[in-house]
Each structure stands twice: as C-alpha cells, then as structure tokens.
C-alpha cells in the first residue's frame, strides 16, 4: 500500500509538472499494484486518464482510452464508497464527492474527438 501511495504521488507530481508520459508510467505501475475497487485505484485511474490525454502522440497519447479510464475511475469511486469496510465519515464522503465532481467535469471538458 505504501508503494501504491508513493506511485500515486509521483504520478500526480509528474502530471502537475507537465510530464504526462512519466505520469502514465507511474499511474500504470500503481494500478498494477493497487487493490481493484479501492479509492487508491480510482485516484490512479483518474491520474492515468489525465496523463493519457495530455501525453504527446509519440509518448502514448490515447484520448479514447483516457475517457474510458476516467469513466472507470468514476465507477470505482462510486463502488468503493458502497463497500463494507470503507471509511464512511462525513469528511471521506465529502472528499469522494469532490473527486467524483472533478472526474465528471473533466469528462465534460474532454469529449472524444477533441
């Protein structure tokens, strides 16, 4: 789990500093290690989606896959909040709601064919 969190942080940092190809690699690696259906996996999927969209064509840009991965992240967030054993505090629910809103906004701003 610590490695997954580290890879998530590295992917986010790479994306924030305009290095989407590196973010793709970090997020892909994190997803390979993350437990499916968790909030960590959902966050990594959204990072991957953004990186795939922003990557140069020669470095793995795949906008169709980016939208598919973002939709999967949205679905994973929704599923994770309903799983037994997941945090249900108001703060966690608020954070998930913000993450879902960010994904929905991103999907609205990044249509296929753009």
Secondary structure as UniProt FT lines:
FT   HELIX           2..16
FT   TURN            17..18
FT   HELIX           20..33
FT   TURN            36..37
FT   HELIX           39..54
FT   HELIX           57..59
FT   HELIX           63..81
FT   TURN            84..85
FT   HELIX           90..109
FT   TURN            112..113
//
